[in-house]
Amino acid sequence: MCGIVGYAGRRPSAAAAGELKSHAHGALDVVMEGLRRLEYRGYDSAGVAVLTEAGIDSRKKSGKLANLTAELAAAPLPEATTGIGHTRWATHGGPTDENAHPHLADGGRLALIHNGIIENFAELKAELLAAGAEFISETDTEVAAALLASVYRGEGGGDLALSMQLACRRLEGAFTLLAIHADSPDVVVAARRNSPLVVGLGDGENFLGSDVSGFIDFTRRAVELGQDQIVTITPESVEITDFYGNPASGTEFEVNWDAAAAEKGGYPSFMEKEINDQPQAVGDTLLGRSDLEGRLTLDELRVDPEDLKAVNKIMVLACGTSAYAGQVAKYAIEHWCRIPVEVELSHEFRYRDPIVDGNTLIVAISQSGETMDTLMAVRYAKEQGAKVLAICNTNGSTIPRESDAVLYTHAGPEIAVASTKAFLAQITAAYLLGLYLAQLRGDKFQGEIKDMLTDLAKVPAKIQQVLDNSGQIKELAGLMADAKSVLFLGRHVGFPVAMEGALKLKELAYIHAEGFAAGELKHGPIALIEEGQPVFVVVPSPRGRDSLHAKVVSNIQEIRARGAKTIVIAEEGDDAVKAYAEHVFYVPETPTLLAPLLTTVPLQIFACALATAKGYDVDQPRNLAKSVTVE
Ligand code: F6R
């Protein structure tokens, strides 16, 4: 939530750059480029501030980044070498120009941007008001700016880094703060607690970003920061301390994807690109994780195999789409390893006295690695003695750093706010984990594991087949643009797929949609069926458990008899469903447990095409943000 960028460097100004005009020059260009890449984190307003010899100058505007760009064209900012920028997802105060960041204080000599929520802002505001401070916005950020300014003029003694330390000690909640001051040219000071911040290391320039996309155009060398740290960047230096000024350090890492991976690659939207990236996302997640004999080698797991053998319960913690990946994982891991698996929404887990101990393995699934609800659940589980393994797509993010082990998905950057390729990569990683546990504990014969890996290796080409045959589903989506409500049914692993299909439609097309377990129909949801009600049904393979297929087919008959318009996702060769479906979309044959990697894809394509037909922005749906860094 909220994208943050900071820059201190000596890039030549636009005028001095001459021929290099196409490349970013000056702080403003660098910051705006970073904001463009971070806009997926929040897009209800945006703002920048630059530091020049004359002091601080800033612009901010409600709405998407394009509005700020227009504002900058109408009222340009001066050339500068130091700057900060912000794209907002509103928490305190609506998305107005006044509430947009940066917030100024100290008579306009200090500018501050913030991601997170300051929980004790009301108390601090009352104190600052009593001391004569004035506020023009409704935000907690302006309170933090005023606090920093008052400390700067008081015990901070005009030292921005020291003032930041002192101010942070008074703040409660989650925050990443970046500040510049007119008295400290070439300096950006930042702080982080429970909110993301990464440093980018350049040559004669340094960067700050909510994640590496904020500076990926300029450097691939990055530093992960720890909890409760302050970092001061200048063009030549990066200095890290804790909130008490004690020297601290971060962990340097190399970003393993490049700027091109975060571009649309010829597709009209990131969402379409990412849906089409899925064969590669799954393939890359499988890459290098087994040897020629079919033995899984998850070297990066870094957790004692004896601890894994002792596990007697697995709890998957995640939110949204990642939680649906967890539900798929439950079916597979329980089947392969005979270990009970519970799946719980991270935000529910913490508040119900969950029973976890040293033999519980927590699997935290998060694309961003920053979801606050999941991070808090991870911390709670660790306090109870559980081992935590993260399945994550983002290097350098907080959840893997705080977990005992990590299994990275290699989906590449996911920019569209609604998750697609990360979902398939998470499911793939969860399969690898399940098979690895089965191998380690001897729950399956090595040959069985090898066979399953062979089946998994065939999946990317099968996803490609689904993508290549997507014309028909896109056409249907265009015809259904006026639908008011769409239902999704599935059984077994098809149940989480149905819920994911419904979530995609809600998020992208703003249509009421619900996913149900097909068996639950008669216990209530069937009352929703009326003449013409569109219902997607995810049908299990007829080659799997017979009863499963037959049961879903009778569910289709039940809703058809009540007027539903049925749209069926079935396995190639399943002719039995044709008689009961208005439309059938076939996916290639694959073992039942692996089917979600295929059956999800038509539902993603449908939601994306329908939203596009309605003229909506599929990359940045209303009210959402990519990385939910507040609880
Ligand atoms: C839906 C979606 C969200 C995320 C959820 C968890 O399309 O993207 O539901 O899956 O916010 O995010 P991560 O995986 O980053 O923890």
Residues whose N, C-alpha, C, O or C-beta is under 5 A from the ligand:
A	BS01	F6R	C319 G320 T321 S322 I365 S366 Q367 S368 G369 T371 V417 A418 S419 K626 V628
